[in-house]
């Protein structure tokens, strides 16, 4: 049975959900501009944030070696540390572009999740995750995901010098992202919605929050449950805000 995480949201504090930043794509200049935009957003919301949920694909490619991580992103990582030191929790749901983590983010104080996770916050039941590989269909990707998460294959890849390994990873990640369009976004979002509907049959949740599809969505899963997809930040900058009494998707 899936472990449920219980949290208590303090008075005048809020939850924030955002993801699919895809930092590093499509080039360094636009990525740095986007990173500065995200840091500015974090500076604003930290005034009343208690829990920040990062919905995955924060980086367009991330692969950790034991003593090496991809260069860059210092502005964002520094802001994460600052926020954590101010007693704000950051929850990171790794996506299909940044699943190859070891312990770097945990050492920064970030809470990391590799699968959809149940939360109970102020007596509201949530299911939160990135959204890749869920539901029926997309069997080709599910096979690839199992290969990507294979510890032996990851160890073999780490034998490759980081200059080569990270370079290859960034190349294929950008190539894959260039294939994203509205049709694929709709297919992925519908797949996640159907997964939530199937989940709801045997395990009711009040709120479902996901990313991955790059499509901002707000839909009923049942009479008593709702689904939100927080979209992406490559071409837009949407996020979900809540005090557990209201839920609102906003654009920064």
N, C-alpha and C positions, 0 to 999 in steps of 0.2 A: 504493500500500500504506500502511496506517495506521502512523504513527510510534509506536514503543513507547518509553515512558519507563522508565528503569532507576533503581531506588532501592535503597539498602542500609539495612535497619532495624538500628539499633544494639542492643547487648545491653541488656536490661531496658526497652526502649522499645516503644511500641505504636502501632497504627493505629486511628483512630476515624472512623466514618462516620455522619453524621446529616443530615437535611434536611427540606424541606417545613415550615419554621417558619411561613410565611405571615404574617410580621409586618405589622401594619396591619389585619388582618382578625380579628374582625368589627367591632371598635371600638378606640378609643385605649386605654381602660382595660385591657381584656383583653390587648391587644397588649403594653403596657408590662409587665404581670405576666408574660407569657410571655417577653419579652426578658430580664427579671431572672432568670427560671428558667434560660434558656439560658446566660446569663453565669455563673451559679453552677455549672452543669455544666462549662463551659469552665475555670473556676477549679480544679475538682477534677481533670479529666483532664490538664491541662497539666503536672502533676507527672511523668507518665511518657509523655506524647504526643510523637511525633516527626513524624507526618503526620496532619493532620486533613482529612478529605474532606467538603465540604459538598455535599449531593446536589441542590441547586437549590431554587427557590421559597423561598429564604430570606426574601424580601419578597413580599408579596401583589401588589405592583406596584412595578416599578422602571423608570424611564426617565431616561436621562441626556441633558441638554443639554450643550453644550460647556462652559458655566460654571455649570451648575445641576444639583443632584441633589435628590431628595425629602428633605424635612425629617425629622428624627427619627433614631432608631436609634443615637444617640451612644454609649449604653452598650455595644452590641454592636460597633460599629465601633472604639471605643476598646479593647475587649478583644482584637479581632483584631490591632490594632497592637502591643499589649503582648505577645501571644503570639508574633508574628513577631519581635519584638525579642529574645525569649528563644530564638531559633533553631529555632522550630517552624514547619514548613511548613503553609500552608493552601491547599488545592486547592478551587476553586469551580467546580462544573459548573452553568452557568446553566440554569434551567428555563423552562417556558412562561409563568411570571408575571414573570420577571426577566431575560429575554433581551436587553433593550435596553440593554446596557452599552456604554460607549466605552472609557475607560481609567482610570476612577476607582479601581476595585478593584486594578488592577495597580499604580497609584501608591502604594497602601497596602502593597504587597508581596505581595498575594494572587495565586496562579497561577489563571488563568481558562481554562475549556474550554467550547466551544460544542457539542461533539459527544461521543459515547462515545469513550473513550480507553483504549488498552492500556497497562498497567503491568507491569513485572517487578520484584517486590519479594522479595528473598531467594530467588530462583529459583522463586517462585510467580507464575504468569501471571494477571493480572486484566483484566477489561473493566469499566470504571466509567463511569456516565453518569446523567443525570437520568431518562430513560425515555420522554419524550413523543414521539409521532410515529413510534415504532419498529414494525417488523413489518407484517403485513398488516392491511388495514382502516383504519378511522378516517380515511378519505380527506378528509372535510370539514375536519378539523383540520389535516391535512397541507397542504391548500391554504392555509388561513389562516396556518399557520406560515411557508410560503414568502413570503406577502405581508408578514407581520410582520418577516421577516428581510431584506426588500428594502431596500437602502441608499437608493434614491431615495425610497421611501415614508417611511422613517424621517426623511430630511432634510426632507421636506415637513411631517411631523408636528412637527418641531422649530421650524417657523415659527410654530406655534401657541404663544401665551404659556403659560409653565409653569403658571400658576395654573389655566388652563383644561385644558391637556393632561394634567397629572398628576391633576387632579380627575376628568376623564373616565376615565382609565385605572384609577384606584382604584374608581370606580363599577362599571365592567364586570368588573373582576377579582373584586370581592366578589359580584357577581351570578352569575358563573360558578362560584365556589366554593360558593355556596349550593346548587348543583345536585348536588354530590358526595354519593353515598350508597353503601351497601355493594354494590349491584348494579354501579354504575359502577366502584367500586374493584376488584371481582373481574374485570370485563371488561378494565380497563387492566392489571391484574397478569398476567392470562393472556396478554395480547398481548405483554407484555415477556418473559415466560417463553418463549413460542413464538419470539420473535425470537432469544433466547439459544440455543434448541435448533437453529435454522437456522444461526446463527453457528458453533456448535460443530461442525457437520458438516465444515466446511472449515478451521476455525481454532480449535483446541482452546484453551480457557482453563480454569484450575483453579477460579477464583472469578469470579462475576458479581455486581456490586453496583449496585443501582439504587434510585431513589425513585419519585416521581410518582404511584404508585397509591394512596398513603396506607394501604396494607395491609402489615402486618408479615408477611413470608414467608421461609421457609427450605425450599428444594426442590432435589432432584437434577435436574440438566440431563442428565447422563450418568453412567456408572459412576465417572467420574473428575473430574466437575466439579459445582459447587454454585452455586445462585442465592440471593441474599439481597436482600430489599427492606426498607429500614430504617424504613418507615412515616412518621408525621408527628408534629408537636408541637402542633397546635391542640387536640386532645382527648386526646393521649397524649404520651409523650416517650421514644421508643425510639431506640436507637443500636446500631451494630455495633462490637464491640471485637475486636482481633486482635493477636497477636504473631507472626503467620505460622506458628505451630504449632497454634493453636486459633482458632476463630471463634465468637463468642457474641453473640447479640442480647440486650441488656439494656434495662431501663426505669429512667429516672432519676426 
